[in-house]
Amino acid sequence: MTSNPYDDFIEQDFCALSEWLFSLNAYEFSLIATIIGFSISPTLTVNQQNSLGNFFELLGQVILTINAQNATLSQAKAKYSCLKPYIEFSNLNDEIIKIKKEIIQLRKDAMSNYK
């Protein structure tokens, strides 16, 4: 029984490839991409090159879009967490002012009843 190309592709050890790629410095990483690009291109027609190139562009854009949205949500969460103590502090100040006013009023009432 022969497996189809999709199953062969899915069964690859992409984790090991990813770990290896992410262990490279920026120059090695760029060099590997350049070598792969120059190796693959001559075996493809112009239309195949265009199609595959656009595919990888889209793949990169999807990854960058996911990253940007995660960064936006993280930033918003951090910004909210910075505002929350300020809002709570502001509310506490308002409550303290109200309590002081009530104490002053109670003193006035007590003084007027004392006379």
N, C-alpha and C positions, 0 to 999 in steps of 0.2 A: 504494500500500500504506500503510495507516494504522497507526501504531505505537500500542501500548496505553498506558494511563495510567501503568502501572508503569515502562515503559521511559522515558517522558518524565520521570518523577520521578527515576529513577536517573541520567539524563544531565545533571542540574542541576549547576552549579558550587558545591558545598557548601563547598569549601575557601575560596573567596573570601568567601562569606557568613560562615563561621566566623572568618576573619581580621578581617573588618569588625566582627563582634560583639565579639571579644576586644580590639579596639582602643578600645572605648568605656569611659568611666569608669563607676563603679557607678550613678550617677544616670541616665545616658543608657541604660545597659543595662536598668535597671528600667523606664524610660519606654518603651523599645521593646517590652518584654514587655507592658506595660499597654496600649499602643496596639493591639498585635496582638490581645490578649485582647478588648478592647472592639470591635474591627473584626470579628472572627470570630463572636463570640457571637450577635449579632442574627440572623445568617443560619442559625443552627442551632436545631433543636428542643431542648426540655429534655433529652430522652434523649441526643441527640447531644452536647450540652454536657457532660453527665455522663460520657459515654463518652470523649470527647476529653480532658476534664479528668483523668480517671483514667489515661488513656494517658500524658499528660505527667507526671503524678505518678509513675507506674511508671518511666518513662524516667529521671526525676531520681533515683529510688531506686536504679536499676541503676547509674547513673553514680557515685552516692555510695558504693554498696556496693563497687564495684570500687576506687574511690579509698581507702576505708577499709582494705580488705584489702591493697592495695599499701603503704599507710602502716604497717600492722601488720607486714608482712614486712620492710620496710625498717628499722623500729625493732628488730625481733628480730635482724636481721642486724647492725645497729650495736651492739646490746647484746652479742651473741656476740663480735664483734670486740673489744669492750672487755674482756671477760672472758678471752679467749684469752691476751693478754700476761700477765695476772695469774696465770693457771694455769701458763703456761710459766715465769714468774718463780718461782712457788711450787715447781715441780718442780726448777728449777735450784738453789734454796736447799736443797732436800732432798738433791740430789746433792752439793752442796758440803759439807754436814754429814757425809754418808757418807764422802766423800773425806778430810775432816779426821779422822774417827774411824779410818779405815784408816791414815793417816799416823801418828797417835798410837800405834796398835797396832804399826806397823812400827818406830817408834822404841823402843817398849818391848821388842819382840823383839830388836832390834839391841843394845840396852843389856844385855839379859839374856845374849845370846850373847857380848858383849864382855867381860863379867866372867868 
